Amino acid sequence: MIEYIDEAPTLEEYKAMRKAVNFMLLSDRIAQNALNNAFHITTVRDDGKAIGMIRVLSDGSYANFITDVMVIPEYQHKGIGTEMMRRTVAYMKGTLEKGETIVLYLMSAIGKEPFYKQFGFRERPNEVWGAGMSQWISK
């Protein structure tokens, strides 16, 4: 039975899901901090097994970043990612009081932009915003 639970996976589950979807591997310290410091996490489980997750980072105010949207390969294309996004956007909307506005940011993998557009996300650059930018730092 598929369940959407608003809690973090274990460190081991998180690392296993990242590996299964070919996300960058993280040290235990970095991975645990990612889980500990999230504003909101939903983990998807099938009979207790972690099969997907979504994580929100936030300043607790208007700036919010959706990351780690992942579903392990054998469960992809079954609506799980769509349901995670739907629930996450609804959760974030639920944090607002009347008249308030916040922003949800995310960085799409190449080719996944149409998936995020169905939830109201817009590609950048556009007529209002410049291109999103990032930098990876290693030591």
C-alpha positions as CSV (number, residue, x, y, z in Angstrom):
1,M,0.0,0.0,0.0
2,I,1.4,3.4,-1.0
3,E,1.5,6.0,1.8
4,Y,2.6,9.6,1.8
5,I,4.1,10.4,5.2
6,D,5.2,13.9,6.3
7,E,8.5,12.8,7.8
8,A,12.1,12.2,6.7
9,P,13.4,8.9,5.6
10,T,16.3,7.4,7.5
11,L,19.8,8.4,6.4
12,E,20.2,5.0,4.8
13,E,16.9,5.2,2.9
14,Y,17.8,8.7,1.7
15,K,21.2,7.7,0.4
16,A,19.7,4.6,-1.2
17,M,17.0,6.6,-3.0
18,R,19.6,9.1,-4.2
19,K,21.7,6.3,-5.6
20,A,18.7,4.6,-7.3
21,V,17.8,7.8,-9.2
22,N,21.4,8.7,-10.0
23,F,21.6,11.8,-7.8
24,M,25.0,12.9,-6.6
25,L,26.1,10.7,-3.7
26,L,26.5,12.6,-0.4
27,S,28.7,12.0,2.7
28,D,26.8,10.8,5.8
29,R,27.3,14.2,7.4
30,I,26.0,16.2,4.4
31,A,23.0,13.8,3.9
32,Q,22.0,13.9,7.6
33,N,22.2,17.7,7.6
34,A,20.0,17.8,4.5
35,L,17.3,15.7,6.3
36,N,17.7,17.6,9.6
37,N,17.5,21.1,8.2
38,A,14.6,20.7,5.8
39,F,11.5,22.8,6.3
40,H,9.2,20.0,5.1
41,I,9.7,16.4,3.9
42,T,7.3,13.9,2.5
43,T,8.5,10.3,2.2
44,V,6.5,7.9,0.1
45,R,6.4,4.3,1.3
46,D,5.1,1.0,-0.2
47,D,4.5,-1.5,2.6
48,G,7.1,0.4,4.7
49,K,9.8,0.6,2.0
50,A,10.9,4.1,1.1
51,I,10.3,4.6,-2.6
52,G,10.3,8.3,-3.0
53,M,10.5,11.7,-1.3
54,I,10.3,15.4,-1.7
55,R,12.0,18.1,0.4
56,V,11.4,21.8,1.0
57,L,14.0,24.2,2.2
58,S,12.8,27.5,3.5
59,D,13.7,30.7,5.3
60,G,10.4,30.4,7.1
61,S,9.2,33.4,5.2
62,Y,8.7,34.0,1.5
63,A,11.6,32.1,-0.1
64,N,11.2,28.3,-0.4
65,F,13.0,25.8,-2.5
66,I,11.7,22.4,-3.6
67,T,14.5,19.8,-4.0
68,D,15.1,16.0,-3.9
69,V,12.0,15.2,-5.9
70,M,12.7,11.5,-6.5
71,V,10.9,8.3,-7.0
72,I,12.9,5.1,-7.4
73,P,12.8,3.7,-11.0
74,E,10.5,0.8,-10.5
75,Y,7.8,3.1,-9.1
76,Q,8.2,5.9,-11.7
77,H,5.4,6.9,-14.1
78,K,2.7,5.8,-11.6
79,G,1.6,9.2,-10.5
80,I,3.7,9.2,-7.3
81,G,5.8,12.3,-8.2
82,T,2.7,14.1,-9.3
83,E,1.0,13.4,-5.9
84,M,4.1,14.4,-4.0
85,M,4.2,17.8,-5.9
86,R,0.5,18.3,-5.4
87,R,0.7,17.6,-1.7
88,T,3.8,19.8,-1.3
89,V,2.3,22.8,-3.1
90,A,-0.9,22.4,-1.0
91,Y,1.1,22.2,2.2
92,M,3.0,25.3,1.4
93,K,-0.2,27.2,0.5
94,G,-1.5,26.0,3.8
95,T,1.3,27.9,5.6
96,L,-0.1,31.3,4.3
97,E,-2.5,33.7,6.0
98,K,-5.0,35.6,3.9
99,G,-3.3,38.2,1.6
100,E,0.2,36.6,1.9
101,T,2.4,35.5,-1.0
102,I,5.5,33.3,-1.0
103,V,7.7,31.9,-3.8
104,L,8.5,28.3,-4.5
105,Y,11.7,27.8,-6.4
106,L,13.1,24.6,-8.0
107,M,15.7,23.5,-10.5
108,S,14.3,21.0,-13.0
109,A,16.4,18.3,-14.6
110,I,16.7,18.7,-18.4
111,G,13.5,17.5,-20.0
112,K,11.4,17.5,-16.8
113,E,10.2,21.0,-17.2
114,P,6.7,20.0,-18.6
115,F,6.2,18.0,-15.4
116,Y,6.7,21.0,-13.2
117,K,4.7,23.3,-15.5
118,Q,1.5,21.5,-14.6
119,F,1.9,22.8,-11.0
120,G,2.3,26.4,-12.2
121,F,6.1,26.7,-12.3
122,R,7.5,28.9,-15.1
123,E,10.7,28.4,-17.0
124,R,13.5,30.9,-16.7
125,P,14.6,33.1,-18.2
126,N,11.3,34.7,-19.2
127,E,9.9,38.2,-19.6
128,V,10.1,38.9,-15.8
129,W,13.0,36.8,-14.4
130,G,16.5,36.1,-15.6
131,A,18.1,32.6,-15.8
132,G,18.5,30.6,-12.6
133,M,22.1,30.1,-11.7
134,S,24.0,27.6,-9.5
135,Q,27.6,26.7,-8.5
136,W,28.9,23.4,-7.2
137,I,31.8,23.8,-4.6
138,S,34.1,20.9,-3.7
139,K,37.0,20.4,-1.4
